[in-house]
Amino acid sequence: MTDEITMPRPGDTAPDIDEPTATGGRFRLADHRGSWVVVYFYPRANTPG
């Protein structure tokens, strides 16, 4: 069985996100439903990319 990764398209519902924060809390995208949210991902520090 192969896991298939698909790129979201404009207008798609965002996937569930539940991640730790730098201050020890949790960020849950569902907690912000109905609000504008910008989620930015960047490569790990000191890595090519």
C-alpha positions as CSV (number, residue, x, y, z in Angstrom):
1,M,0.0,0.0,0.0
2,T,1.4,3.4,-1.0
3,D,0.6,6.6,0.9
4,E,-0.4,9.2,-1.6
5,I,0.5,12.9,-1.0
6,T,-1.6,15.5,-2.7
7,M,-1.1,19.2,-2.9
8,P,-4.0,21.3,-1.6
9,R,-5.7,23.6,-4.1
10,P,-7.1,27.0,-3.4
11,G,-10.5,26.6,-1.8
12,D,-9.7,23.2,-0.2
13,T,-10.3,22.7,3.5
14,A,-7.0,22.8,5.4
15,P,-5.9,19.6,6.9
16,D,-6.1,19.2,10.7
17,I,-3.0,20.7,12.3
18,D,-2.1,20.0,16.0
19,E,1.5,20.9,16.8
20,P,3.5,22.0,19.8
21,T,4.5,25.7,20.1
22,A,7.8,27.1,21.0
23,T,6.4,28.1,24.4
24,G,5.2,24.6,25.3
25,G,1.6,25.0,24.4
26,R,-0.3,23.4,21.5
27,F,-1.5,25.0,18.2
28,R,-4.7,23.5,16.9
29,L,-6.0,24.8,13.7
30,A,-9.5,23.7,14.6
31,D,-9.4,26.2,17.5
32,H,-9.2,29.0,15.0
33,R,-12.0,27.9,12.6
34,G,-13.8,30.9,11.2
35,S,-10.8,33.2,11.6
36,W,-8.0,34.1,9.2
37,V,-4.9,32.1,10.0
38,V,-1.5,32.1,8.2
39,V,0.5,28.8,8.7
40,Y,4.1,29.0,7.5
41,F,6.4,26.1,7.3
42,Y,10.1,26.4,6.7
43,P,13.0,24.0,6.4
44,R,15.0,23.1,9.5
45,A,17.7,25.6,10.3
46,N,21.1,25.1,8.6
47,T,19.8,22.6,6.0
48,P,19.8,23.0,2.2
49,G,16.4,24.0,0.9
